[in-house]
């Protein structure tokens, strides 16, 4: 049978018409909200500053509260491209206070799939607070975010980091209201060139609910730091009101803010909760955050990543690979290894501060390979020990003590000049080092 060319051409036309995205130009948040719920479009928004309070007035906030519609904009459509280059949404945090949503309610939500977002900036202003929510959550699958920038604010109290707890009421001496940056819960999410400037107690980038194949490239997370001496100098405020009582003990066994340390005022730069199958970071940087990359319980891959002025730089778990990464131990330890079968290649920035730091690295677990290099051959002046067979301090808090745990079959190459201590539970390890060694373990081989 000969093909019907007319029907064939009609079918091709319909197929192209259905699959091609409609190109649309918009210039308001109302239009953005409309097309966020549709699919198959290419949306370009006129550059400029768009105030959320111009879109959500008192009446609409009241209506949303009655309907329990707590998100500002939900991108529920799929197969869209949103060109938002030069677009800034000004987010007055007082709106969150007025909506009074349940805990962990996010504000901008992506639930659709196969969308691409380009160039949006969201800036928090005002004195409102959130109850544990995030500015932006990516919940749908196969979404790509490029050059998204978040300026996060809106937590209580701000200025102390996690000294007085992390949010759980029973464990906290001050009840917190967190506000975080960007949460990924959807599989196959890819982020390129995204930046978060965090002036809130909460995470910058974090991952929950076990998504698969999450990828970060050229992303940047930044917080602020404050000396504990400055906190202790306060004569009023939340910390003063609880007599500076902390939620975790210091090295003297006391639950009190201790002078001499530096605290990040936000939570972690890049954080995972639970197992995220196949998560990777390339050319990413965390500055002045609590944890730089806290990726415990995951098999992660990090390449060319950097930490600057963090409380603790890298905290890794099972089967993690770190390639050509860099960091400092200016305000806290550079690396916690809390798992087995890791491969680490890490360069130590020699920058120093007057803050108290008690270790360069702690390592526990089995069959780990760790190589530590000195940046440009420069060694740190302070002797920060590399602790083999030791746990991280309690809750990762620099003021808290370490304990000992088993480490076996470790291959450590230490080119930093820093001393190495092998604890009583370290055994069958091989240490190549240009620093001093204290070996309290069993059957360890030391090669100077």
C-alpha positions in Angstrom: 0.0 0.0 0.0 1.4 3.4 -1.0 1.6 6.0 1.9 -0.8 8.8 2.0 1.5 11.8 1.7 -1.2 14.3 2.8 -1.8 12.4 6.0 1.9 12.0 6.6 2.5 15.8 6.2 -0.5 16.5 8.5 0.8 14.2 11.2 4.2 15.8 11.0 2.7 19.3 11.3 0.6 18.3 14.3 3.6 16.6 16.0 5.7 19.7 15.5 2.9 22.0 16.6 2.3 20.0 19.8 5.9 19.6 20.8 7.2 23.1 20.0 7.1 25.5 22.9 5.1 28.7 22.6 7.3 31.8 23.1 5.8 34.3 25.4 6.9 37.7 26.9 5.6 38.7 30.3 6.1 41.7 32.6 4.3 40.9 35.9 4.2 38.4 38.7 0.6 37.7 37.9 1.6 36.6 34.5 4.5 34.5 35.9 2.1 32.8 38.2 -0.3 32.0 35.4 2.3 30.4 33.1 4.0 28.7 36.0 1.0 26.3 36.1 1.1 25.7 32.3 3.3 23.5 30.2 5.2 23.6 27.0 6.1 27.3 26.9 9.1 29.5 26.5 8.6 32.4 28.8 10.8 35.5 28.9 10.2 38.0 31.6 11.0 41.7 31.3 14.1 42.5 33.5 13.4 44.6 36.6 12.6 44.5 40.3 9.2 43.0 41.1 7.9 43.4 44.6 5.9 40.5 46.0 3.9 42.9 48.1 2.5 44.5 44.9 1.2 41.1 43.9 0.1 39.8 47.3 -1.9 42.4 49.1 -3.6 42.1 52.5 -6.8 40.7 50.9 -5.0 38.0 48.9 -2.9 37.0 51.9 -6.0 36.6 54.0 -7.6 34.5 51.2 -4.4 32.3 50.9 -4.4 31.8 54.6 -8.0 30.6 54.5 -7.3 28.3 51.6 -4.1 27.1 53.2 -2.2 28.1 50.1 1.1 29.0 51.6 3.3 29.1 48.5 3.9 32.4 46.7 4.3 30.8 43.2 4.2 27.1 42.4 5.7 26.0 39.1 3.5 23.0 38.5 3.8 23.0 34.7 6.3 20.9 32.8 8.5 21.2 29.7 8.9 25.0 30.1 11.8 27.4 29.8 11.7 30.5 32.0 14.2 33.1 30.9 14.4 35.3 34.0 17.7 37.1 33.3 17.7 40.4 35.1 14.6 39.6 37.0 14.6 40.2 40.8 11.7 39.3 43.1 11.8 41.4 46.3 10.4 39.1 49.0 9.2 41.0 52.1 9.5 38.5 54.9 6.6 40.1 56.7 4.4 38.2 54.2 5.5 35.0 55.8 4.6 36.3 59.2 1.1 37.3 57.9 0.5 34.0 56.3 1.6 32.1 59.4 2.1 28.8 57.6 2.8 25.4 59.2 6.4 24.5 60.0 8.6 23.7 56.9 6.3 25.4 54.4 8.4 26.5 51.4 7.7 29.7 49.5 8.5 29.2 45.8 7.9 25.6 44.7 8.8 23.7 41.6 6.7 20.6 41.3 6.6 20.2 37.5 9.3 18.4 35.5 11.7 19.0 32.6 11.8 22.8 33.2 14.7 25.1 32.8 15.1 28.3 34.9 17.6 31.0 33.9 18.8 33.9 35.9 16.3 34.7 38.6 17.3 36.6 41.8 15.1 36.5 44.9 16.0 39.0 47.7 14.6 38.8 51.2 13.9 42.1 53.0 12.0 43.1 56.1 11.8 41.8 59.7 9.5 38.8 59.3 10.4 35.3 60.2 9.8 31.8 58.8 9.0 28.5 60.8 11.6 26.4 59.1 10.7 26.9 55.5 12.9 27.5 52.5 12.8 30.2 49.8 12.8 27.7 47.0 12.2 24.0 46.8 12.8 21.9 43.6 10.5 18.9 44.1 9.8 17.9 40.4 12.2 15.8 38.4 14.6 16.6 35.6 14.7 20.4 36.3 17.7 22.6 35.5 18.5 25.8 37.4 21.1 28.2 35.9 22.4 31.3 37.6 19.7 31.5 40.2 20.7 33.8 43.1 19.1 33.9 46.6 19.7 36.6 49.2 18.2 34.9 52.3 17.1 36.5 55.6 14.2 36.1 58.0 15.2 33.8 60.9 15.1 34.2 64.7 17.4 34.6 66.5 20.1 35.6 64.1 23.6 36.2 65.2 24.5 33.0 67.2 24.6 30.1 64.7 23.7 26.8 66.4 25.1 27.7 69.8 21.6 27.5 71.4 20.2 24.6 69.4 19.2 23.6 65.9 15.5 23.9 66.1 14.3 21.0 68.2 12.5 22.4 71.2 13.6 19.8 73.7 17.3 20.3 72.8 17.3 24.0 72.4 17.9 26.7 75.0 16.4 29.3 72.6 13.5 28.3 70.3 14.5 29.0 66.7 12.6 30.1 63.6 14.7 29.0 60.7 14.7 30.2 57.1 16.8 28.3 54.5 17.7 28.9 50.9 17.3 26.1 48.3 16.0 22.6 49.0 16.2 19.8 46.4 13.8 16.8 46.9 13.4 15.9 43.2 15.5 13.4 41.3 17.7 14.4 38.3 17.9 18.0 39.5 20.9 20.0 38.0 22.1 23.3 39.3 24.7 25.4 37.5 26.2 28.7 38.7 23.6 29.2 41.5 24.5 31.4 44.4 23.2 31.8 47.9 24.1 34.7 50.2 22.7 33.6 53.6 22.0 36.1 56.3 19.7 33.7 58.1 19.9 30.7 60.5 19.2 28.0 58.0 21.0 26.0 55.2 22.1 27.4 51.9 21.7 24.4 49.6 20.4 21.1 51.0 18.9 17.8 49.8 16.2 15.7 51.5 13.8 12.8 50.7 16.4 10.6 49.0 16.4 12.0 45.4 18.6 10.4 42.8 21.2 12.0 40.4 21.5 15.5 41.9 24.3 17.6 40.4 25.8 20.9 41.5 28.4 22.8 39.3 29.9 26.3 39.9 27.6 26.9 42.8 28.4 29.2 45.7 27.2 29.4 49.3 28.1 32.2 51.6 27.3 33.0 55.3 28.6 35.3 58.0 30.9 34.6 61.0 31.1 36.1 64.5 33.5 35.6 67.3 32.1 34.0 70.5 33.9 36.8 72.4 31.5 39.3 70.7 28.5 37.2 71.7 29.7 37.0 75.3 30.0 40.8 75.4 26.2 41.3 74.9 24.4 42.9 77.8 20.9 42.2 76.5 19.1 40.0 74.0 18.2 36.3 73.6 21.7 34.9 74.5 22.0 37.1 77.6 18.5 36.1 78.7 19.5 32.4 78.9 22.9 33.2 80.5 24.7 32.1 77.4 23.6 28.5 78.1 24.4 26.3 75.0 22.7 23.1 73.9 26.0 21.1 73.7 28.9 20.9 76.1 32.3 22.4 75.7 35.7 20.7 76.4 35.4 21.4 80.1 32.0 19.7 80.2 30.1 22.9 80.7 27.1 24.1 78.7 28.1 27.7 78.1 29.4 29.8 75.3 33.2 29.7 75.4 35.5 32.5 74.3 38.1 32.0 71.6 36.0 30.4 68.9 34.4 31.6 65.6 30.8 30.7 64.8 29.0 30.8 61.5 25.7 32.5 61.8 24.0 30.2 59.2 23.9 26.4 58.9 25.6 24.5 56.1 26.6 25.5 52.6 25.8 22.2 51.0 24.0 19.6 53.1 22.4 16.2 52.5 20.0 14.4 54.8 19.7 10.6 54.4 20.9 8.8 51.4 20.9 10.6 48.0 21.9 8.2 45.3 24.6 9.6 42.9 25.1 13.2 44.1 28.0 15.2 42.7 29.6 18.6 43.2 32.1 20.3 40.8 33.8 23.7 41.2 31.6 24.6 44.1 32.5 26.9 47.0 31.3 27.4 50.6 32.4 30.5 52.5 31.8 31.3 56.2 29.1 28.6 56.6 28.8 26.2 59.5 29.6 23.1 57.4 31.0 23.6 54.0 30.0 20.2 52.5 28.2 18.1 55.1 27.5 14.9 53.1 27.3 12.2 55.8 25.6 8.9 55.0 26.1 9.5 51.2 28.4 8.2 48.5 29.2 11.6 47.0 31.7 12.9 44.5 33.4 16.2 44.9 35.8 17.7 42.3 37.7 21.0 42.5 35.6 22.2 45.4 36.7 24.9 47.9 35.9 25.9 51.5 36.8 29.3 53.0 36.4 30.2 56.7 33.9 27.5 57.7 33.4 26.0 61.1 34.0 22.6 59.6 34.9 22.2 56.0 34.1 18.7 54.7 32.2 16.0 56.6 32.0 12.8 54.4 30.6 9.3 54.7 30.9 5.9 52.9 32.4 5.6 49.4 32.9 9.3 48.9 35.5 10.6 46.4 37.2 14.0 46.7 39.3 15.0 43.8 41.6 18.1 43.9 39.6 19.9 46.6 40.9 22.7 48.8 40.1 24.2 52.1 41.4 26.0 55.2 41.3 25.2 58.9 41.1 28.9 59.8 38.1 28.6 62.2 37.6 24.9 62.5 38.7 21.4 61.2 39.2 20.8 57.6 37.9 17.3 57.3 35.8 14.7 59.2 35.9 11.2 57.6 33.0 9.2 59.1 32.8 6.1 56.9 34.7 3.6 54.9 36.2 3.2 51.4 36.6 6.9 50.8 39.3 8.4 48.5 40.3 11.9 49.4 42.7 14.3 47.7 42.7 17.5 49.7 45.0 20.6 49.7 45.3 22.6 52.9 45.3 26.4 52.6 47.8 27.7 55.1 45.8 30.8 56.2 45.7 31.2 60.0 43.6 33.1 62.6 43.7 33.7 66.3 40.6 31.4 66.9 40.8 28.1 68.7 41.0 25.0 66.4 41.7 21.6 67.9 42.4 19.4 64.8 43.0 19.5 61.1 41.4 16.1 60.3 39.6 13.3 62.1 39.3 9.8 60.5 37.4 6.7 61.4 36.2 3.7 59.4 37.9 1.0 57.3 39.9 1.0 54.1 40.1 4.7 53.5 42.7 6.5 51.3 43.4 10.1 52.3 46.1 12.4 50.8 46.7 15.8 52.4 48.8 18.3 50.6 50.2 21.7 51.5 49.1 24.5 49.2 52.2 25.7 47.2 54.3 23.8 49.7 53.4 26.3 52.5 52.8 24.7 55.9 50.6 26.1 58.7 52.4 27.6 61.6 49.9 26.2 64.2 50.3 22.5 64.8 46.9 21.1 64.1 46.8 17.3 64.6 45.5 14.7 62.2 43.6 12.4 64.4 43.3 8.8 63.2 40.8 6.6 65.1 38.9 9.6 66.5 35.3 10.8 66.0 34.3 14.3 65.1 33.4 16.5 68.2 29.9 16.1 69.6 27.4 17.6 67.1 30.4 18.8 65.1 30.8 21.7 67.5 34.4 23.0 67.7 34.1 23.7 71.4 33.1 20.1 72.2 35.4 17.1 72.9 36.4 14.2 70.6 36.1 10.6 71.4 37.9 7.5 70.0 36.5 5.1 67.4 37.9 2.3 65.3 40.0 3.1 62.2 41.6 0.3 60.2 43.4 -0.3 56.9 43.8 3.4 56.4 46.4 4.7 53.9 47.3 8.2 54.8 49.7 10.4 52.9 50.4 13.6 54.9 52.4 16.2 53.1 51.3 19.1 55.3 53.9 18.9 58.0 51.1 18.6 60.6 51.5 16.0 63.4 49.6 12.7 63.2 48.1 10.9 66.3 46.8 7.3 66.0 44.4 6.5 68.7 44.1 3.3 70.7 41.5 1.9 68.2 43.6 2.6 65.1 45.1 -0.6 63.7 46.7 -1.9 60.5 47.1 1.6 59.1 49.9 2.9 56.8 51.0 6.5 57.3 53.4 8.3 54.9 54.1 11.6 56.6 56.5 14.5 56.9 55.2 15.4 60.3 55.6 14.0 63.8 53.7 10.8 64.8 52.2 9.6 68.0 51.1 5.9 67.6 48.9 4.5 70.4 47.4 1.9 68.1 48.3 -1.6 66.9 50.2 -2.9 63.9 50.4 0.5 62.2 53.2 1.2 59.7 54.8 4.7 59.8 56.9 5.8 56.8 58.6 9.2 57.2 
